Amino acid sequence: MGETPETVVKTAAVAMDSMDKLHGTTNFANFTAYSWNVFRYVGDYLHLTGIIVLLMTIAKNQSVAGISRSTQFMYFLVFVTRYLDLFDHSQTAYLVFFKLTYIGTSIIVLVLFNQLDKTYERRHDTCNLAVIILPCATAAVLLTNEYSVLEILWTFSEFIEGFAMVPQYIFCYRDKGSRDWGTSLYVVSLGGYRVFYALNWIYKKIQMPHYSDIQSWIGGIIEIMFFVDFLNYRFTGNSMLRSMVLTVDTKINEISDKVEMKVLGSSSSMRMETEGGEMRRRRKTEEERPMEDV
């Protein structure tokens, strides 16, 4: 059946979404066809599997121990800024299902953190989100391909997703005694999702040389780098990034505490001690223990 140019444009408008950014001249029909490849499907279902595992782990343990609330907030931020295109144009049922699922489950997880607050291990969840969010917001404004609200927020979501799992990695680096299979499977599923999405980008680039999605590629490379290093740490006890990440995290928190002391007269670490937590400076002892203790 022949298609008029108007039909092709309409089809592209429906199929194109926030995960299918194409910059450069090419055939929209081919782009749509190559976008729906096995790597993307595997990545999507690994992502969904990770979310299900996370919810099941929390339900089974009736606890959020071992899980970073900062990472969950970051993913909530990713989803609500990336999927505003739900209100912009019609999309396939597949896309609508996944996008609404991601947004809905991220809200559910944050609600569970509120309900199970007594089990939340604040002393391990030390990543300063402002240090991630502000540079990502700046990069989104500078590197966006179009100065519209939807495009800037989409670009922001791509950059911030590259660092979304960093708070969870820092949590796991500090909580060296934890070996909960649910948390580990969740981390592996989320990391695997990004690996398969990278394979999806490579496949599309091979099939369509003009295809380019720099923002997604940058975020994906950053996340995969952290993920591979974390896997190496989990299974061998060796890590190229652990010491650097923990050192930077500690320094940032020390600076943050000094600023809070001057401005507010108290710091978050002092408030944590009041609540029964440990002060951040006590964590330095954990960081200095040899890797063999893991």
Rosetta blueprint (number, residue, H / E / L):
1 M L
2 G L
3 E L
4 T L
5 P H
6 E H
7 T H
8 V H
9 V H
10 K H
11 T H
12 A H
13 A H
14 V H
15 A H
16 M L
17 D L
18 S L
19 M L
20 D L
21 K L
22 L L
23 H L
24 G L
25 T L
26 T L
27 N L
28 F H
29 A H
30 N H
31 F H
32 T H
33 A H
34 Y H
35 S H
36 W L
37 N L
38 V H
39 F H
40 R H
41 Y H
42 V H
43 G H
44 D H
45 Y H
46 L H
47 H H
48 L H
49 T H
50 G H
51 I H
52 I H
53 V H
54 L H
55 L H
56 M H
57 T H
58 I H
59 A H
60 K H
61 N H
62 Q L
63 S L
64 V L
65 A L
66 G L
67 I L
68 S L
69 R H
70 S H
71 T H
72 Q H
73 F H
74 M H
75 Y H
76 F H
77 L H
78 V H
79 F H
80 V H
81 T H
82 R H
83 Y H
84 L H
85 D H
86 L H
87 F H
88 D L
89 H L
90 S L
91 Q L
92 T L
93 A H
94 Y H
95 L H
96 V H
97 F H
98 F H
99 K H
100 L H
101 T H
102 Y H
103 I H
104 G H
105 T H
106 S H
107 I H
108 I H
109 V H
110 L H
111 V H
112 L H
113 F H
114 N H
115 Q H
116 L L
117 D H
118 K H
119 T H
120 Y L
121 E L
122 R L
123 R L
124 H L
125 D L
126 T L
127 C L
128 N L
129 L H
130 A H
131 V H
132 I H
133 I H
134 L H
135 P H
136 C H
137 A H
138 T H
139 A H
140 A H
141 V H
142 L H
143 L H
144 T L
145 N L
146 E L
147 Y L
148 S L
149 V H
150 L H
151 E H
152 I H
153 L H
154 W H
155 T H
156 F H
157 S H
158 E H
159 F H
160 I H
161 E H
162 G L
163 F L
164 A L
165 M L
166 V H
167 P H
168 Q H
169 Y H
170 I H
171 F H
172 C H
173 Y H
174 R H
175 D L
176 K L
177 G L
178 S L
179 R L
180 D L
181 W H
182 G H
183 T H
184 S H
185 L H
186 Y H
187 V H
188 V H
189 S H
190 L H
191 G H
192 G H
193 Y H
194 R H
195 V H
196 F H
197 Y H
198 A H
199 L H
200 N H
201 W H
202 I H
203 Y H
204 K H
205 K H
206 I H
207 Q H
208 M L
209 P L
210 H L
211 Y L
212 S L
213 D L
214 I H
215 Q H
216 S H
217 W H
218 I H
219 G H
220 G H
221 I H
222 I H
223 E H
224 I H
225 M H
226 F H
227 F H
228 V H
229 D H
230 F H
231 L H
232 N H
233 Y H
234 R H
235 F H
236 T H
237 G L
238 N L
239 S L
240 M L
241 L L
242 R H
243 S H
244 M H
245 V H
246 L H
247 T H
248 V H
249 D H
250 T H
251 K H
252 I H
253 N H
254 E H
255 I H
256 S H
257 D H
258 K H
259 V H
260 E H
261 M H
262 K H
263 V H
264 L H
265 G L
266 S L
267 S L
268 S H
269 S H
270 M H
271 R H
272 M H
273 E H
274 T H
275 E L
276 G L
277 G L
278 E L
279 M L
280 R H
281 R H
282 R H
283 R H
284 K H
285 T H
286 E H
287 E H
288 E L
289 R L
290 P L
291 M H
292 E H
293 D H
294 V L
